[in-house]
């Protein structure tokens, strides 16, 4: 949706892709529940091992939740954007939302801590960009700062939890 210039086509295309992605997430979760776990290697990080996706029945629950929540968001977001008229571009908004859904899916399907943390940081950045998207409203910059601060605090707590797990497992893998 971000590459399309026509406003109506960008809105339908961007949020239409979000609807398709949400339906694909739900279908993927159902397939995992019926057929077992899914594993896909994405890349090798020198010194850290493989980074990839792993979806078992528990992770499939979260994949389904993302799909079920993404579906109504993508259906009703165009109506939400209409209230702002020409002030905001739907192609940027739909691109940010679709990237956010993808980053959340990456976070819940990451098979190691490094990929999880990278996805977590990408989610934090996308939340910031979506909050500051309404740049001409006075409340947007403080809200974006608060969102960023909360993401930093949450990230620190996640790193602390991962360190506690590593200490109890006597291993960082």
C-alpha positions as CSV (number, residue, x, y, z in Angstrom):
1,X,0.0,0.0,0.0
2,X,2.9,2.4,0.6
3,X,4.0,2.4,-3.0
4,X,0.5,3.2,-4.4
5,X,-0.2,6.9,-5.2
6,X,-4.0,6.8,-5.6
7,X,-5.6,7.4,-2.2
8,X,-8.6,5.0,-2.7
9,X,-6.5,2.2,-4.2
10,X,-3.8,2.6,-1.5
11,X,-6.5,2.3,1.2
12,X,-8.1,-0.7,-0.3
13,X,-4.7,-2.3,-1.2
14,X,-3.0,-1.7,2.0
15,X,-5.8,-2.7,4.3
16,X,-6.8,-5.5,1.9
17,X,-3.3,-7.0,2.3
18,X,-3.8,-6.6,6.1
19,X,-7.0,-8.6,5.9
20,X,-5.4,-11.3,3.8
21,X,-2.5,-11.4,6.2
22,X,-4.8,-11.7,9.2
23,X,-6.7,-14.5,7.5
24,X,-3.4,-16.3,6.6
25,X,-2.4,-16.0,10.3
26,X,-5.6,-17.6,11.4
27,X,-5.4,-20.3,8.8
28,X,-1.7,-21.0,9.7
29,X,-2.6,-21.4,13.3
30,X,-5.4,-23.8,12.4
31,X,-3.0,-25.8,10.2
32,X,-0.5,-26.0,13.1
33,X,-3.2,-27.2,15.5
34,X,-4.2,-29.9,13.0
35,X,-0.8,-31.0,11.7
36,X,1.9,-30.3,14.3
37,X,4.6,-27.8,14.7
38,X,6.1,-25.6,12.0
39,X,9.7,-24.7,11.8
40,X,11.6,-22.5,9.3
41,X,15.2,-21.3,9.4
42,X,15.6,-17.7,8.3
43,X,19.3,-16.9,8.6
44,X,22.5,-17.8,10.4
45,X,23.8,-15.1,12.8
46,X,27.6,-15.6,13.0
47,X,28.4,-16.6,16.5
48,X,24.8,-16.8,17.7
49,X,23.5,-19.7,15.6
50,X,20.4,-20.0,13.5
51,X,17.5,-17.6,13.7
52,X,14.1,-18.8,12.5
53,X,10.5,-19.3,13.2
54,X,9.0,-22.0,15.3
55,X,5.3,-22.4,15.8
56,X,3.9,-25.1,18.1
57,X,0.3,-25.3,19.3
58,X,1.0,-22.7,22.1
59,X,2.6,-20.2,19.6
60,X,-0.2,-20.9,17.2
61,X,-2.6,-19.5,19.8
62,X,-0.9,-16.2,19.7
63,X,-0.6,-16.2,15.9
64,X,-4.4,-16.8,15.9
65,X,-5.0,-13.9,18.4
66,X,-2.9,-11.6,16.2
67,X,-5.0,-12.6,13.1
68,X,-8.3,-12.3,14.9
69,X,-7.4,-8.9,16.2
70,X,-5.9,-7.7,12.9
71,X,-9.0,-8.6,10.9
72,X,-11.4,-6.0,12.4
73,X,-8.6,-3.4,12.7
74,X,-7.9,-3.7,8.9
75,X,-11.6,-3.7,8.1
76,X,-12.5,-0.6,10.1
77,X,-9.3,1.4,9.7
78,X,-10.3,3.0,6.4
79,X,-13.5,4.4,8.1
80,X,-11.3,5.7,10.9
81,X,-9.0,7.5,8.4
82,X,-11.9,9.1,6.6
83,X,-12.6,11.3,9.5
84,X,-9.3,13.0,8.9
85,X,-9.9,13.7,5.3
86,X,-6.8,14.6,3.4
87,X,-4.5,15.3,6.4
88,X,-3.0,11.8,6.6
89,X,-1.9,9.4,4.0
90,X,-3.6,5.9,4.2
91,X,-0.7,4.3,2.4
92,X,1.7,5.2,5.2
93,X,-0.7,4.3,7.9
94,X,-1.6,0.9,6.3
95,X,2.1,0.1,5.7
96,X,2.9,0.9,9.3
97,X,0.0,-1.3,10.5
98,X,0.9,-4.2,8.3
99,X,4.6,-4.0,9.4
100,X,3.4,-3.9,13.0
101,X,1.3,-7.1,12.5
102,X,4.3,-8.7,10.9
103,X,6.6,-7.7,13.7
104,X,4.2,-9.0,16.3
105,X,4.0,-12.3,14.4
106,X,7.7,-12.5,14.2
107,X,8.0,-11.8,17.9
108,X,5.6,-14.6,18.9
109,X,7.2,-17.1,16.5
110,X,10.9,-16.3,17.0
111,X,12.8,-19.4,17.9
112,X,15.6,-17.6,19.8
113,X,16.0,-14.7,22.2
114,X,18.0,-12.5,19.7
115,X,15.3,-12.7,17.0
116,X,12.7,-12.1,19.7
117,X,14.5,-9.0,21.0
118,X,15.0,-7.7,17.4
119,X,11.3,-8.1,16.7
120,X,10.4,-6.5,20.1
121,X,12.5,-3.4,19.2
122,X,10.9,-3.2,15.8
123,X,7.4,-3.4,17.4
124,X,8.5,-0.5,19.8
125,X,9.6,1.6,16.8
126,X,6.4,0.9,14.9
127,X,4.2,1.8,17.9
128,X,6.1,5.0,18.2
129,X,5.6,5.8,14.5
130,X,1.9,5.0,14.6
131,X,1.4,7.2,17.7
132,X,3.3,10.1,16.3
133,X,1.5,9.6,12.9
134,X,-1.0,12.2,14.0
135,X,1.8,14.8,14.1
136,X,-0.4,17.9,13.9
137,X,-2.2,17.1,17.2
138,X,-0.6,18.5,20.3
139,X,-1.0,15.3,22.3
140,X,0.9,13.2,19.8
141,X,4.5,14.0,20.7
142,X,4.0,13.4,24.5
143,X,2.0,10.2,23.8
144,X,4.8,9.0,21.4
145,X,7.4,9.7,24.1
146,X,5.4,7.9,26.7
147,X,5.0,4.9,24.3
148,X,8.7,4.9,23.7
149,X,9.5,5.1,27.4
150,X,7.2,2.2,28.2
151,X,8.7,0.1,25.4
152,X,12.2,0.8,26.7
153,X,11.1,-0.2,30.2
154,X,9.3,-3.4,28.9
155,X,12.4,-4.2,26.9
156,X,14.6,-3.9,29.9
157,X,12.3,-6.2,31.9
158,X,12.3,-8.8,29.0
159,X,16.1,-8.7,28.9
160,X,16.1,-9.2,32.7
161,X,13.7,-12.2,32.4
162,X,15.9,-13.7,29.7
163,X,19.0,-13.3,31.8
164,X,17.2,-15.0,34.8
165,X,16.2,-17.9,32.5
166,X,19.8,-18.2,31.2
167,X,21.1,-18.3,34.8
168,X,18.7,-21.0,35.8
169,X,19.4,-23.0,32.7
170,X,23.2,-22.4,33.0
171,X,23.3,-21.6,29.3
172,X,22.6,-18.6,27.1
173,X,21.1,-20.6,24.3
